[in-house]
Amino acid sequence: MARGKEKLVYVLSNGKKLNKNQFLRYFEKKVLYTIRKYDLIRKKGKVAVACSGGKDSLTLTYILAKFCNEKGIDFIALAIDEGISGYRDRILKTAQDFCKKQKIPLKIFYFKKEFGFNFGDEKIQKIIKEFKLSNCYVCSILKRWLLNKKAKKMKIDIIATGHNIDDEAENIMLNWFKGNPEQLAKLGPKTGTQELGSFVQRIKPFYLCKTKEIVLYAKLKGIPIPRNPICPLRGRTFRVDIRYWLEKMDKKHIEIKNAIVNSFLKLMPLLKKKYAYGKIRKCKKCGFVSAGELCKACQLLKELR
């Protein structure tokens, strides 16, 4: 088939149409551009990817494994099994099969082994409900804490996550609407407080990529996309409402998510300066940076165990 007649698979916001090979190059260049622009990965050190088994994390695992291999950088995939039967075990099986096929080392950590309970346990769900907290809030804090703990023990320098521009626009609007400007200072393509010696640096190589671009890249590359990836314990949270609202807005106003993130990036230096850490406090139990005597994870574990 002549080059000019190759099937088109994607249309850029400027109207330019791309065929399969053009799109693959476009997507990979965007990720590399993000890594270079925000100085996300350096030649030395050990890089890990937080691999949940979803489309974003598997695609990121594939791309970063290739990048790190070419640069001679140590690379590993890390996963957390919070213990939600019929959901996480199924998705992690996809991750295990994928990593084995790609010859990517994968290490899985379990809530049951580390905390003494599965997140889906009836007792745990009852306690969370009594405290009027959302499952997503509690689960995300515990997973971040555990991932950070294990990464530090493994002497990992950087943890890459699959957050994309859709996720970032959602986080920005969520914190604006909640009136939490100090939380906005924690966002961006490179997050965490590595300089404090407490948290492993977090990076987002997909920061400028759209969800639909990641899905298309995964399909074209044969990367598995799990069916029914929504957690059964998620519920209808304010974050979910923001997500649906942004999807509706995006259909009416082209590139609105890009506009939100780009505006935030212009404000980010001011926000980080204003809400920079002053006197550093550390959790008296785990030693990680904390606003009080105990960090949020240790507070939660005290109630859940």
N, C-alpha and C positions, 0 to 999 in steps of 0.2 A: 504494500500500500504506500502510495506517495506520502511524503512527510506532510504536505499541506492538507491531506485528507485523513490524517490520523484523528481518532475519536477524541473529542474535547471532554475533559472531566471537571474543569473548574473555571470559574470566572472571577477575576480579581475585582476589587471595588472600583478600579478605574476603567473597567470594561474589557480588559485584556483577557483573552481566552487561552487556557493552557491544556495541552494534551497530557497524557500520563507522565512521560519522562520530564516534561517541563515542570509539572506540578511537584514531582518528587524532588527535583533540584531546588525549586522555589522554597519548599517547606524546609529542607535540610539547611539551605543557606540562611533562612530566617532564624533557625535555632542556633547556628554557628555565630550569626551576627549578634544574637542576644548574649551568648556566652562571652564574646569578645567585648561588646559594648559595656557590659556591666561587670567585667572581670570576674566571672563566676567560677571558672576552673583554671587553676595554674598547673604548671608542669609537674610540680612536686606534690606529694600528699596522696591520700587514699580517698577515693570517691565512692559513695554508696548511693543507691537510689531507693526511695521508699516505694516498694512494689506491693500495692494492694491487690493486684490481679485484675484491676479494671483497665479499660481501654487506654486511658491517659498514661497510667504508670507502666503498662506493658510497652507502649510505644516509646516512652521515654527510656525505658530499660534497653530497648533495642538500639536506639540512636546513641545513647551515652556509652553503651558497651563498645560500639563501633568506634566512637570518638576516642575513648580512653585507650582502646587497644592500639589505635594508630599513633597515639601520643606516648605510649608506654606507661600509662597511669594505672595503678591498681584499682580494680573496680569490683564491687559486689552488690548484690540486691538483698535488701532486708524487708521482711514482712512481719506483720503482727496478726495473730489469730486471736481475736477478742472473745471467741467462743459463742458464736451465733449459729446454731445448728441449721443446716440446710442452706445457708447463705455464704458465710466466709469460707467454710471448708470447701464448698464447691468452687468458688472463685479462686482460692489459693491452689486448688488442684490444677486449674488452667495455668496459673503462674509457674507452678513446679514443672509442668510438662513443657511450657514455653522456654523456661530457663535451661532445662536439661537439653532441649533441642538446640538452643543457641550456645550451649556450653558456657553459661553464665552462672557463677556460684550464687546460691540463694540460701539465706539463713532465715528461719522462721522462729519467732518468739511467741509464747502462749500466755494469755492472761491466767489460765488455770495454774500453770507452773509458777509464774512470777508473782501473782497476787492471791492465788488460792481460790479463785472463782471464775466462772464463765460469765461474760457480760449478759448473756441471755437467761441466766438463772432467775427463777421466779422471785427468790429472796432479794436479789440485787435490783430487779425491776421495781419491786415494791418499795424499797428504800428510796430509790430515785424519785418515784412518784410522790412519796411522803414529803420529800424536800422540795417538790415542785420544780424540779430541774428537767431539762430535756435530755433524752438519751444521747443525742449527738454531742451536746456540750460535755457531758461527763466522759463519754467514750473518747472524744478527740483529745481531751486533756490527758487522760491516762495513756493513750497511744503515743502522743508526743513525748511524754515523760519517759516511757519505757524505751522508745526508739532512741532518745537522746542518751539514756543511761547505757544502753548496749553499744551504741556507736562510740561513746567515750571509752568504754572498756576495750573495744576492738581497735582503738586508736585511729578512728576514721576522722578525717579532717572536714569533709563536706557531705551533707545529705541533700540529694536532689529530689524534689517533689514534682508531681505532674500538674501542678496548678497552672492554668492558662489564663488568657485575657478575660474570658467569661467569668472565671472564678474570682479574678482580682476586681473586676467591676462590681461583682456581687458583694465582695468584702468591703469595698470602699463605700458603697451605698448603705450597706447594713450599719456600718459604724457612724456614717453621717446621720442616718435616721435615728440611731440610738443615742446620739450626742456623745460619742466617745472619740474625740480627736486624738487622745493619747494612744488609742489602739491603732489609729491610722499610721502613726509613726513606726509601727512594727511591721507594716506592709512593705511591698516593693520586691524587685527581682532577687535581692539578696537580703535575707533576714537573719535574726538571731543575734546573739551577743557573744560571739566567739572571743572577742577581746577580754571578756570578763573571766574566761577560763571555765565557764560553767555550762554553756550551751554549744553544741556543735553547729557550725555555720550551716544555714539552710539556703538553698538556691532554687530558682525556678526557670530552667532553660526554655520552657514553653510559655514564658511570660507574655510574649507578643503574638502567640498562636491562638487561633480560634478553635473551639471544640469541633466544629464541622471540618476543619482542616486536619485535625488529629484523627478523626474518624475516617476520613477519606484516605489519609496516608496509611493507616492501619489496614484498611481494606485492600489497597493497592499492593501492600507489602505482604499480605497474608498473615498479619498479626491477629491473633484471636480476639474477638470482641464478645465478652460474656453476655449471655442473655439474662434479662431481668436482673440488672445489677443494683437495683435500689434496695437498700437495707430494710427488712421488714419492721425494724424498731425505730425507723426514722421519725415518723409522725409528721404533722403539719406545723412546722416552726416558722418563726419570723423570717429566718433565712430562706426558707422555701418560698414564702410569699414574695420576698425580694426577687428571687430567681424567676418566678413566673411573671412578675411585673416587668423585669428587664427584657424577658423574651417578647412580651407584647410590645414594648417600646422599640425594641430592635427591629421589629417587622414594620413599624410605622416610620422610624427614623434611622436610616442607614448609617452604620458605623458609630452608633451612639456609645457602644461599649468602648470602642477605641478612644472616643472623645473623653469619656470619663477617666480612663486610665492615663491618657496623655496629660490631662489637666492635673491629675493627682501627682504625676511624676514631676511636674513643674513646682508643685507645692511641697513635695516630699523632703527636700533639704531643710526647709523652714520648720516643718513638723518634727523632723528628727532632732534638729537643734533645740527647739523649744521643749521637747519632751525627752531630752537625753537623760540617761541615768545620772542621778546625783550620788548620794551616799548609797553604796551597794550593801544590800542585806542578803543573807543566804539562809535557806531553810535549815533549821536546826536538826532536821532528821536526815534529809538526803544531800544537803550541801549545795543544791541548785539555787540560782537567784530567785528571791521571793520578796513579795511586798510586805509580808508579815513574818511571824516566827515560823510558820509552816507554809510551804508552797501550796498551790491549789490541788495538785495531785496528791500530796500527802494528807491534806485536809479531807479529800474525798475518800482516800483509802482508809482513813481512820474511821469513817462512818460506814463504809461498805463491808469491811472485814468483820 
